Amino acid sequence: MGDLRIHTCGEEDRQRWDDYVNARSGCTSYHRWAWRLVFERTFGWPAIYLLAEQDGIVRGVLPLIRQRCCMRSYLSSMPHLKGGGIVADDAHIERLLFQAASGAAKRVGATYLELRHLSPRDLPTVMRNDKVSAILSVAADYEERLRRLDKKTRNLVRKSLTFGMTAEFGGPELLTSFYRIYRRNMHDLGSPAYSRKFFLEILDQFPGQSQICLARKGQKEIAAGFMIGFRDTVEVGWASSYKAFLHLKPNMFLYWNILSYAAEQGFQFLDFGRSSRHSGTLDFKMQWGAVESDLYWSYHWLKQEPEVPQPRAGGMQMASRIWKRLPRALCNAMGPTLVRNIPGI
């Protein structure tokens, strides 16, 4: 066989890239080519997509996004998403892709290279272990879905169904409603929100595979979730509800309808997305019978001593309290700019 070469992809490689991603079980939704367009058009961050090939055959891929945050630069696969990282036909090619990524990070002056894998890798990186995902097997039958819930969760779901709420599934036509709820919820949580354009780009780049679920009580919007499907799994990337309606159990209603939607669409798994370990958010997801799955995020430092880039808890708590007290209009205007300057989300 000929020599293996690794090169940076251009638009002419898009089809070959996606063919490899679709054919390889180790590839995830986050490896798809269209994500580079989401980041370029939303944040203005350039992509470096590395492709390994031999005799014209793709042997491995590594999507990288260059973040420019707070006067520093980072190279990540993939920022703001649950996964990414290297997928290769063997360990040797994986190592070569890692070396190529390290070289690219040096050329662009990055502080570190970040790789978000869903499984452990033998690479010279510093591991981060504070994030996990929760995956639920989807039962096709309605009664079986109820039976699989523990008694407390089943009763909460049934109670949520008695309040006369309705659920609607759709695409861009529901984005304004979703974003209104999401942005308000993020302010209540003390965190800056993504821009509306971020979600619009996802809907545009993944038509039919990205969906919004909107829960209403009469004409009032109550809760909403944003989903992305890939292969046999649908992931809830973002979900929010209004605090004023928590007595209606809107989150139970929302996720029950998303679970039913997943079954109707033939998905085998519902991915609740990433959470911080030992958090209340993770507890909510686990009550559905989900299985906890470790996330293997790791870092290769180029400009200082190796460490895990985590914000200090005390500083984050203070910033969150301040953010909650700021006027919502100011937070709505500032949020998207702040998000693009916070690496490691």
ZIBELZI-V951039 format. One record per residue. N is the residue number from 1. PHI is phi as a letter, one per 30 degrees, with the letter a starting at -180 (* if undefined). PSI is psi in whole degrees, 0 to 359 (NA if undefined). Layout:
N/PHI/PSI + N/PHI/PSI
//
This chain:
1/*/157 + 2/d/177 + 3/d/147 + 4/d/134 + 5/b/147 + 6/c/129 + 7/b/162 + 8/d/131 + 9/d/152 + 10/c/180 + 11/e/331 + 12/d/344 + 13/c/1 + 14/e/312 + 15/d/317 + 16/d/321 + 17/d/307 + 18/d/328 + 19/d/319 + 20/d/315 + 21/d/317 + 22/d/335 + 23/c/339 + 24/c/126 + 25/d/332 + 26/d/347 + 27/d/150 + 28/b/179 + 29/e/326 + 30/d/348 + 31/d/351 + 32/d/144 + 33/e/323 + 34/d/340 + 35/d/329 + 36/d/325 + 37/d/324 + 38/e/312 + 39/d/322 + 40/d/317 + 41/d/333 + 42/d/312 + 43/c/345 + 44/i/19 + 45/d/127 + 46/d/153 + 47/c/147 + 48/b/99 + 49/c/113 + 50/c/131 + 51/b/130 + 52/c/130 + 53/b/154 + 54/b/123 + 55/h/40 + 56/i/3 + 57/c/130 + 58/d/129 + 59/c/353 + 60/l/157 + 61/b/154 + 62/a/104 + 63/d/131 + 64/b/140 + 65/b/131 + 66/c/110 + 67/d/140 + 68/c/105 + 69/b/129 + 70/h/46 + 71/i/13 + 72/b/167 + 73/b/142 + 74/b/148 + 75/c/121 + 76/b/145 + 77/b/99 + 78/b/139 + 79/d/146 + 80/i/1 + 81/c/167 + 82/d/330 + 83/b/199 + 84/k/228 + 85/i/187 + 86/d/135 + 87/b/124 + 88/b/161 + 89/d/335 + 90/a/173 + 91/d/327 + 92/d/315 + 93/d/324 + 94/e/316 + 95/d/319 + 96/d/322 + 97/d/321 + 98/d/316 + 99/d/320 + 100/d/322 + 101/d/319 + 102/d/319 + 103/d/320 + 104/d/321 + 105/d/320 + 106/d/318 + 107/d/325 + 108/c/2 + 109/i/32 + 110/d/146 + 111/d/320 + 112/a/164 + 113/c/126 + 114/c/133 + 115/b/124 + 116/c/94 + 117/c/159 + 118/c/0 + 119/b/157 + 120/d/148 + 121/b/150 + 122/c/80 + 123/b/152 + 124/d/71 + 125/b/164 + 126/c/126 + 127/d/144 + 128/c/134 + 129/b/25 + 130/c/357 + 131/c/140 + 132/b/163 + 133/c/167 + 134/b/123 + 135/c/132 + 136/c/129 + 137/d/132 + 138/c/123 + 139/d/135 + 140/d/328 + 141/d/136 + 142/e/309 + 143/d/326 + 144/d/323 + 145/d/319 + 146/d/317 + 147/d/326 + 148/d/343 + 149/d/148 + 150/d/167 + 151/e/316 + 152/d/313 + 153/d/319 + 154/d/318 + 155/d/322 + 156/d/320 + 157/d/312 + 158/d/321 + 159/d/319 + 160/d/333 + 161/d/353 + 162/c/356 + 163/c/3 + 164/i/22 + 165/d/157 + 166/b/156 + 167/b/135 + 168/b/138 + 169/c/139 + 170/a/194 + 171/c/232 + 172/e/334 + 173/d/343 + 174/c/2 + 175/d/318 + 176/e/317 + 177/d/313 + 178/e/313 + 179/d/326 + 180/d/315 + 181/d/315 + 182/e/313 + 183/d/320 + 184/d/318 + 185/d/320 + 186/d/322 + 187/d/318 + 188/d/328 + 189/d/348 + 190/i/31 + 191/b/145 + 192/d/150 + 193/c/151 + 194/d/162 + 195/d/158 + 196/d/327 + 197/d/326 + 198/e/312 + 199/d/325 + 200/d/320 + 201/d/321 + 202/d/315 + 203/d/320 + 204/d/321 + 205/d/337 + 206/b/61 + 207/d/135 + 208/i/338 + 209/c/339 + 210/c/134 + 211/b/155 + 212/c/136 + 213/c/125 + 214/c/125 + 215/c/135 + 216/b/155 + 217/c/101 + 218/i/236 + 219/c/358 + 220/d/130 + 221/d/132 + 222/c/313 + 223/a/161 + 224/a/149 + 225/b/149 + 226/c/121 + 227/b/152 + 228/b/124 + 229/c/144 + 230/a/124 + 231/h/239 + 232/c/13 + 233/b/138 + 234/c/130 + 235/c/133 + 236/c/101 + 237/d/325 + 238/b/135 + 239/b/141 + 240/b/159 + 241/b/162 + 242/d/132 + 243/d/329 + 244/d/343 + 245/c/18 + 246/d/336 + 247/d/343 + 248/d/1 + 249/h/51 + 250/d/327 + 251/d/322 + 252/d/316 + 253/d/315 + 254/d/309 + 255/d/329 + 256/d/319 + 257/d/324 + 258/d/320 + 259/d/319 + 260/d/320 + 261/d/316 + 262/e/318 + 263/d/315 + 264/d/327 + 265/d/358 + 266/i/14 + 267/d/144 + 268/c/339 + 269/b/144 + 270/c/120 + 271/c/117 + 272/d/359 + 273/i/183 + 274/d/153 + 275/b/162 + 276/d/140 + 277/d/142 + 278/i/28 + 279/c/160 + 280/d/326 + 281/d/317 + 282/d/321 + 283/e/319 + 284/d/317 + 285/d/321 + 286/d/335 + 287/d/343 + 288/d/358 + 289/j/13 + 290/d/158 + 291/c/129 + 292/d/136 + 293/b/123 + 294/d/147 + 295/c/134 + 296/c/82 + 297/c/131 + 298/b/163 + 299/b/137 + 300/c/110 + 301/d/143 + 302/c/341 + 303/b/359 + 304/a/183 + 305/d/141 + 306/e/136 + 307/a/169 + 308/c/121 + 309/d/79 + 310/c/134 + 311/d/149 + 312/d/134 + 313/e/315 + 314/d/316 + 315/d/321 + 316/d/320 + 317/d/320 + 318/d/316 + 319/d/321 + 320/d/318 + 321/d/319 + 322/d/317 + 323/d/321 + 324/d/329 + 325/d/346 + 326/d/151 + 327/e/140 + 328/e/322 + 329/d/320 + 330/d/318 + 331/d/321 + 332/d/323 + 333/d/322 + 334/d/333 + 335/e/305 + 336/e/325 + 337/d/320 + 338/d/319 + 339/e/318 + 340/d/351 + 341/c/18 + 342/b/101 + 343/d/158 + 344/i/14 + 345/d/NA
//
